[in-house]
């Protein structure tokens, strides 16, 4: 049975342990359709120890298990029952879930991971958009002099938490290896979603996969694709995209060889592979800090 068809609310499967947002091995086993349940999940970790440092996954200790026992044992969602000898659950952070999907390499694992990552993003967005409300609730519900004297400390901790949610280390360069399709896709979505006004993609071989990535942009952001006549984008593709995610314009030229993305006219990224081929071979993504290079590329585009 495909667990993803069961209207599962993934937010209910995310816990906070050791100040990290994590998911249980048993829940991931069901979401990923693992025939051998948690055994298959934990075998993947055992076979690839270098890919799962403690910041990616860890086993709950007895103290943590006691705290969350009621939640773990009374859940009526998709948590898998463990057979045989019982071991404390293993939990996976967001990075660990990425890594697990690349190892399992099943269609269901990939689609489940995309839904999980989207949930992490929406949770971060919700908390950030409502942080002032959360702080006001704390202030209203705790009116004693002692609590008031500690509100400043609470505010600092809250801001630090939001910073952890919203701020990722800015990309300088990243190398992707063969098969790391989801990691590459995730980073491209992160770059594109940061645009406030405009995205320019320079790629001679764009196709519908490129448009799939662009659906993650903010709705009011304009997209310009600079490509060659060899690309597989059709007039119908453009019309369908603009009917739901306006606005996209295509411009044709053969003056570019490499692939670039320009965000809001002030951030330039060099992409070592066509967007349609992400993860198929080893390639890199780099942010170019030299403003003269950015200006030269923009000048070339202005003549198209």
N, C-alpha and C positions, 0 to 999 in steps of 0.2 A: 504493500500500500504506500502511495506517495504521500508522505507527511505534509508536503508543501501544499497539497490540495485541501487540507483540513481546516482552513481559516485559523491557523495558529498565530497567536500574537507573540512574536519573538521577544518583545519587551519583557514578557513574563518569564523568559528563560535566561535573562541577564541578571547576575548578582554582583554585589560588591564584596570582594574579599581582599584583604591586605591593601586597601585603597586602590584596587584595580577593578575594572569592569570585566567580568569573566562569564563563561558558559561551561556547563557540565559536559563531561565526556559522554554521558548517557544520552543527553539531549542531542548532541552533535551526531551520535551514532544513528539515531532515528532520522534526523533531518537529512543526513547523508545517505541513508538507505543501506547501512552496513549490515550485511547478512549475519556476521558474527558479533554484532553489538559492540560493546565497549572493548572487547578483546581486539577487534580490528583497529580501533582508534589507538589503543595503548601499544599495540604491536608496531604501528607506524612510528610512534614516538621512540620506542625501544630500538627500532632499526635505523633511526636517523637522529642519534643523540646530539650531534653538532647543530642540527637545525631547530632544536627545541631547548634553548636556554631557559632558566627559571623565569625570566621576564615574559616568556611565551606561554609556558604552562607549568603547573606545579600540582602536587598532590595535597589535598586538605589534611591538616593534622587533626588530632583528636579534639583539641580545644575548638578549632574552627568548625569541625563537624558537629560538635555539641551545640554551638550557637545557631547553626543553620539546619539542625536536624529536623525540626518541625516543618520547615519549608521544603526540605528535600524529600521527606517521607510522606507528606500529605498532599503533594502536588497531584492534581488530577488532569494534567496536560499530557505531554508525550514522553515523559521521563521513562526510560527503559528499566525494567527490573533486571537486576544482575543475577546471573546464575552461577553455581559453583562457589568456590572460595571467594569470600567478600574482601574487597580492598577498598580503602577510602577513595572517594571519587577524585579524578584528576580534572582540573579546570584549565581552560584555555583563555588567554587574553585575546584582544582583537588581532594582534600580530600573529599569535599562535594559530588562530582560525585561518588566516591567510595561508600560513605555511601548510597546515593540514590539508587544505583543499588542493594545493599543488602536488601533494604526495598521493592522495587518493585518486585524483584525476578521473573522477566519474562525472557524467553529465549532471546527475542529481547533486553531487557535492558542489559543483561550480554554481548552479542556480541557487542552491541553498546559501552558499557563501555570499553571493551578491545580495540576497534578501537580508542576511545578517548584517552585512556592512552598511546597507542602507538604513537599517534600524539604529545602529550605533550613531550614524551621522544625524538622523532625525532626533535622537535623544539629546545629543550635544546641542543641536539647534534649539530645541525646546527649552532646555535649561538656560541657555544663553539669553534667549528672548524674554525669559520670565525671571531673571535673577533678581531684579529690583523688587518684584512681588514677593519672592521667597524671603528676601531680607526684611521687608516690611512685616511679613507674618511673624518672623522671629522676634522683631521688635515689639509687636503688639502682644504676643502671647507670653512674653517674658518681661514683666514690668518691674521686677524687684531691682533694688539699687545694685545688688551684686551682679545680676545679669547685664544691666545697663553698662556697668563698668567694664564688662568684657566684650561688648558689642564691637568695639574697634578691632579687637583681636579676631572675632568671628568674621568681620568683613574682610580682613586680610586673608584669612584662610579660604573664604568663599572665592575671592578674586583669584587666589592661587589655583583653586580647583577649576575655575572657568578657563584660566590660562592653559591648564593641562588639556582640557577638552578641545579648545579652539585653536591653539597654536601648535603647529607642527614645525619641526626644524626645517627652515627654508631650504629648498632644494638647491644645491650647487651642482652636483652631478650624481648620476645613478646608473649603474650597469646592471642590465638584466640578462639572465642566461636563458638558454633554450628551454621552453616549457613554462616560463614564468609569465604566462599570459595574463592572469588575473592581477598580479602585482603591477604590471605595466599598465593595464587598463585602469586600475585604481588610481595610480599616480596621474595619468592623463586626465581623468575625471576631476581630481583634486585641482589640477592646474586650471582647467576650463571653468570650474565652478567659482574660481576667485575673480573672474572678470565681472566688472560692474557695467561696462558700456559696450565693449567691442572685443571680438576675437578675430584674428587673422591667421588662417592656416595655409601654409605653403607646402604643397605635396602634389607631385605629378601623378600619383596613382590612387586618388581617393575613391572610395566606393561607399556602399550602404553602411559598412562597419563604422566608417568615419561619422556618418550621420547618427548612428546609434550612440556614439560617445557624446555628440553635441546635444543630445536630448537632456543631458545633465546640466546644461548651462542655465543661468538665470533667464527668465522668460523675456525680459526687456533687452537683453544683450544682442547686438547685431553681429552676425558672422559673415566674414568674407573668406571664401575658399579660392586660393590662387593655385590653379592646376593646369595640366596640359590637356590637349585633345584626346590623349590616350586614357584618361580617367574613365571610370564606369558610371559616373553620375549622369542620370538622364534628366530631362526637363520634367518628367513626371515625378521623379524622386524629389526634385526641388519643390514642386507644387505641393506634394503631400507633406513634406517637412514644414513648409511655411504655413500650411493650414492649421498646424498644431503648435509649432515652435518658431514663430516668426522672430527675426527676419534673417534669411539666408540669401547671399548673392554669390554667384560663381563668376570668376574672371579667368580667362585662358591666356597662357603664355608659355614659352619654352626657355625662358632665360634663367630659371633656377634649376639646380641639380639637387641640392640638399633640401631637407625638410625643416621647417621652422614653425613655431607658434608665437604670435605676438599678442600679449594681453594688455588691453587698455592703452596701447601705444607706448607703454613704458617698461614692459618686461618682455625679454626675448629668450626663447628656449630653442635649442638645437636638438632635433630628433634624429637619431641614427638609423631609423627604419621608417618605412611608410606606415601610416597609422593602421592600414588594413592588415599589416603583417606583424603586429605587436606580439612579442614572445615566441615567434617562430624560429628566430636565430638570436645569437648574442648581439645586443645593441645597447646604446647608451642614450640618456637624456641629460642635457647640461643646460644650465642657465648661463647666458652670456652677459657679463657685467659691463663690457666695453660699449659705452653709449654711441661711439662713432660707428660701430658695426650696425647697431639698431637703426641709426639715422640713415645709413647708406641703404639698408634694405627697405626702409619706408620710402625713401626717394625713388627706388626702383619700382615699387608698387604704385606710386603716384602716376607713373607714366603708362600704366597698363589700362 
